[in-house]
Amino acid sequence: MTSVNKEFTGKVALVTGGGKGIGGAISEMLAARGATVAINFRSDVTMAQDTCDRINTAGGTAALFQADISDEHAREQLVVSVLEKFGSIDLLVNNAAYTKIQDPHELTLRTWKAMFAANLDAAFHLTWLVKDDMLARGSGSIVNISSNAAERPNAIQLAYGTSKAALNAFTARASLALAPNVRINCVSPGFTETPRVATVDAVTQKQMRASIPMQRAGTSEEIAEMTCFLLSEKGGYITGQTISVSGGPN
C-alpha cells in the first residue's frame, strides 16, 4: 500500500467477496486510502487471509468475516458482526457474485434462483440492512459490482446477465429512495483478469479479448479505481448510475 491519499480515513467499508479478484483489489485500495475494511468471503479462506495480511502488514486495518451472502440469515449476521467489531458501516461494496457459463437449455430453476440470490437479493438485503444507520448519520456510499453481460445479451449467460441487469435497475431505483444523503452507484466491468478467468476455456478467452476495442482484458485495479472514485467525495454528485469499465463498447 503506497498511496498517500487517505480520503477514507475514519470510514468502515464492508466489501462482499472482498478476499480475491476484483473484491480483493477493492479491499486493498480502500485500506490504502485510509478505510477500515471488513473483508467478507464465502469459502476461500487462504486467498482472503492473504489479502487481509497484506493490508495489515502494510499498516492498514482489515478483518475477515466469513458468510455466504446468498443466505438471508448469513447476511444479517454478517452486518451484526461487522457492527460489533467496527461500530459502523459507512461504505458498502456489493461485489460477491455467482456466475456460470452454460448452455441455456441446461439452465435449471435451481440455478436461476441461486444466481438471483447471490447477485440481486444479497445486494438489496445488505443495502437495506445498512441504509437506516447511513440515513441517520446523513451520509453513506454504496457501490454494486455488475457486469457488461447485463447490457450485452448472450445466451450462455442467460441467468447471470439477467440478474446483473436487474442489479442495474435496482441501483437506479434505490438511489432515489436513499437520496440525497446516501449515494448508490454501479460499476459494470467487462472481461477482467481475475482468478475466475482460469475457469474459462482458452478459445472463449481469446474470442472475448478479440471483441474488446482496447484488445485486452481489464485489471482488477482498474475496476477498484472506479469503485473508489464513486465511493469517495470526488463522486459526490453521482448517484443512480451504472458506469461501464469494459475497454469500450462491444
N, C-alpha and C positions, 0 to 999 in steps of 0.2 A: 504494500500500500504506500505509494509515493505521493499521492495527491495532497496538496496543501489547501484545497478548497474544503472547508468544514461547514458547508451550508446546512447540514442536517444535525449539527451538534444539538444535543438535548432532545432529539426525536427518537422514538422507538418505532422500528419498522418490522412488520411481520411479512415474510416472504414465503409463500407456499411453494413447495418443490424447490426450495432455496439451496439445496445442497450440491447441485451439479448443473452443468449445461448453462442455459440462459439464466435460470434461477440462481445458480452459483455465482455467475458474473454479476448479477444484480446485487446479491448479498455482499459481495466483496467491495463493489463500488460504493454502495450505501455506507458501509462501515468505513471505507477510506475517506468518506466525506463527512464523517462525524456521527453517523447514526449508530444506535444500539440495535443490533439485528437479531430477531428471533427467526432462526432457520428451521422451517418445517420440512420434514422428509417423511416418506412412507416406509421404505424398506432398505435403501442403500445407505446403511449407516457408515460404511467406510468412506464413501465419497463425501457425505455430509460432514463427517468428523474432520476430514482433511480440509474442507472449506472453512469450517469453524476454527480449526487450529491455525490456519494461515492468517485469519483475521485477528485472532487474539495474540498470536506471536508478533504481528506487525504493530501491535499497540491499540487495536480496535477492541470492540466489545461485541461478542456474539454468543449465543447459546442454542442448543439443539432442542427441538420439540417434535417428537415422533407422533404422527397422526395420519390416518387415511382420510383425506379430505372429501372423499366420495361418501363417507359415512356421517350422518347427521349428528349423532352423539359425539363422535370424534371431533367434529368441527367445534361443537360447543365447548368441549373440554380443552381443546387447543387454545381457544381465546381465554378461557378461565386461567389456564396455566401461564400464558404469556403475561396476563394482567397481574397474576400473583407474583411473578418474578420481577417484572419491569415496571408495573404500575400504570402503564398506558399503552395504547397503540395509536400512534399519530399518523403512520403511513402503512398502507396495506397494498401488497402486490399479489394479485391472484394469478399465479404463474403455473401451478401444478396442473397437469392435464393428462388425459388418456387419449392416445392416438393409435390408430390401426389402419394400415393399408390392406384392403381386401376386395375380392370380387364382390360387387354389390349383391349378387344373388346368394351369397353365403352369409349376408348380414342377418343377424337374428334380433328379435326384440330384446333379448337379454343384453346383447352388446350395445344396442341403441340406448337402452336405459342406463347402462354403465357409463357410456360416453357422456350422456347429458348430466348424470350425477356428478361426475368429476369436472366437466368443462363449463357447466352452466349453473346447476344447483349450488355447487360449492361457492362460486363467485357471488351469487345472490345472498346465500345464507351468511357467509363471512362478512360481507358488506353490511348486512342488516344487524349482525352481532356487534359490529364496532361503530356503526353510524351514530347511535344515540350519544355516546361519550364524545365523539368528534363534534357533533352539533352543539352539545352542552358547552364544550370548550371554545366553540366558534371557529374551529379550524380542523383541517384534515385533508389528506390527499390519497386517492386510490387509483391504482393502475391495473387494468386487466390485460393479460397477455393473450392475444388472439392468434390469428394465422391468416395468411393470404388465401388459404383454402376457403375462407368464408366468402371472398369476393370472386374467386376463380373456381367455379364449379367443376368437379371431376367425379366420375362415378366411383373410383376406388377409395375416395374419402367421403362417402355419402353421409355417414353419421357424424364424422368428425367435422367436416365442413359445415354441416347444418348446425351443429352445436356451437361452433365458433361464430357463425352468422347471428345466431340468437344472442350470443355474448355481446356482439357489437351493438345489437338492438337494445339489449338491457343497459349497456353503458350509456347510450344516448338518453334513454328514458329515466334512468336512475339519477343522472346528472341534474335533471330538472327537479327531482324530488329533494335532492341534497343541497342545491344551490341556495344562497350564494357562498356559504362559508366552507362547504366541503366539496371538493372537486373530484370528479371521476372521469378517467380517460382510458383509452385502449391503445395498445401498441400491437401492430399486426406484422409479425416477421414473415419474410419469405423463407426460402431454403437456407438454413443456418447450420454451420458446423457445430454439432453437439454430439455427445455420446450416442444419442438416438439415431444419428445418421448411419452408424455402423449396422443398424438393423435393416437398412435399405440396400437392395442389391445394387451392384456396380453399374449395371446398364441403366437402371432407373435414375441413379445419381447423375450419371453423365447426361441423360436427357434433361433432367431438371436444371443442371448448370447451363446447358446449351440454350435453354429457354429464357435465361435471365439476361436483360440488356447489358449489365455490367460484367457478364461472363464469369461470375464467381459466386460462391456462396457467401452469405454474411457471416459475421462473427458474433459470438455471444456478447462480447464487449460493446459492439455497435448497438445491439438491442438494449443493453444495460444503459448506455449513454442516453438514449431517447427516453427510457423509463425514468431515469433520474431527473432528466430535464422536466418531464411532466409532473413528477412528484414535487419538484422544487418551486420556489417562488419565481424562478425565471419563467415558469409556465403558468404563472398565477392568473392569467386572463384566458386560460384554455380549459374548457370543460365540455364533456359530452362528445369528444372527438375520437375517432379511430385513425391513428397515424400509421401509414404503411412504411415499413423499413424492409424493403424487399429487392433492392437493386434495380428498380424501375418497373414500369407497367409490363406485365407479361401474362 
